[in-house]
Amino acid sequence: MKRILIPIIIFAMSFPAGSFAFDYKSWVPFIPSELGGLKKNGKPEGMNMEMNNEKWSSLTQTYGGEDSDKETTLTIVCGTNAPQMQHFKGIPKMKIETEDQIMTDVTISGRGGFLILDKEEKSGYLMILLDDRLLVTVEMQDCDDKDKLLSTAKQIPFDKFKCSDK
C-alpha cells in the first residue's frame, strides 16, 4: 500500500491547496490506537486532493512493523474518483479459492467488501465499501488466515467515518 500511496502524495503535493468537499482531519480522532493486536506506528498520513474538478481525501495509519514483520495498514478514502475507489470498482467480483489464494466477496458489520488473501505470501487485503464514495481498506502482513483479517476489520469504527464537508 505504501508503494501506491507515496506517488499519489507526491503528485498531490504539486497542486495548490483549495476548498475540499471532505477533510481527512475529521477522521483522525476515530483511528483506533490498536488494530489486530498491533499499536499505531507513527502518525497518520492524510491528504485532501483536487484534480479536474474532482475532489477526494484519504487517511492512512500504520500499525506494528517496527520490530517485526507484522504490519497492518488502515486507509480511509472519500471520493468517487479517488484512485483507491477506482481500484475497488475495477476488481472483477469473483470467488476464487486455491491452496495459495482466496479472493471473495465478504460482509463485515453489514457492509459489503472484497477480500484478497495470499496464503503463500502471508498477506491479506480487504476493501469495505461504506457508501458510494467512502471506502476503508485493511492490508495485513504476516497474515494467512481469512478469519484473522475479518476479525481485525471488525475492530474499525465504520460508523464514525463520513464524507463530510469542511
C-alpha positions, -999 to 999 in steps of 0.1 A, spaced: 0 0 0 29 24 8 41 19 -28 8 32 -41 3 60 -15 37 77 -19 33 85 -57 -2 98 -50 10 120 -22 39 134 -44 15 140 -72 -10 157 -49 17 180 -35 22 196 -69 -13 211 -67 -22 241 -46 -44 236 -15 -80 247 -20 -115 241 -8 -123 205 -4 -156 187 -1 -142 164 25 -114 167 50 -93 138 62 -86 156 95 -121 148 107 -113 111 107 -81 113 128 -98 111 162 -116 79 152 -85 59 141 -81 30 165 -50 32 188 -46 -5 183 -56 -28 154 -53 -66 153 -32 -65 184 -7 -40 170 -2 -5 182 0 26 160 33 31 143 38 69 138 12 95 130 -14 90 103 -7 104 68 -36 122 51 -43 144 21 -71 163 5 -68 163 -33 -85 181 -62 -78 174 -98 -100 183 -129 -128 194 -106 -128 161 -88 -121 160 -50 -111 132 -27 -95 127 7 -75 98 22 -60 90 56 -36 61 63 -24 47 96 2 20 100 2 -4 130 32 -25 142 61 -31 119 89 -16 138 105 -47 154 87 -75 134 73 -85 101 38 -79 114 23 -48 99 -13 -36 93 -23 -6 73 -57 11 76 -67 35 49 -100 56 47 -108 72 14 -137 95 4 -144 104 -32 -159 86 -61 -129 92 -83 -102 86 -57 -76 61 -71 -84 35 -43 -122 38 -51 -115 33 -88 -93 2 -79 -122 -13 -59 -147 -7 -86 -123 -22 -112 -118 -55 -94 -137 -83 -110 -160 -96 -83 -154 -133 -85 -148 -161 -60 -116 -180 -62 -101 -203 -36 -69 -223 -42 -43 -237 -19 -24 -204 -20 -50 -177 -25 -86 -166 -16 -105 -139 -35 -141 -134 -24 -169 -110 -16 -174 -105 22 -198 -88 45 -185 -71 76 -208 -54 101 -235 -53 74 -213 -37 48 -201 -53 15 -165 -57 6 -139 -78 -11 -111 -99 4 -78 -110 -12 -56 -133 8 -23 -147 -4 -15 -176 19 19 -182 4 30 -145 8 12 -143 41 -6 -111 32 -42 -100 31 -60 -71 16 -96 -62 25 -117 -34 10 -150 -24 27 -174 -1 9 -192 21 35 -212 41 9 -209 50 -27 -180 74 -21 -164 60 12 -140 31 12 -120 15 41 -91 -8 33 -71 -30 56 -38 -45 45 -21 -71 67 14 -86 65 21 -119 83 -15 -130 78 -25 -162 61 -59 -166 78 -91 -151 63 -108 -150 98 -79 -131 113 -83 -104 86 -121 -102 90 -119 -100 128 -93 -73 126 -116 -53 103 -145 -56 128 -124 -35 152 -127 -4 130 -155 20 140 -170 22 105 -199 44 116 -175 72 127 -161 78 92 -182 101 70 -176 121 39 -184 154 55 -180 190 43 -154 212 59 
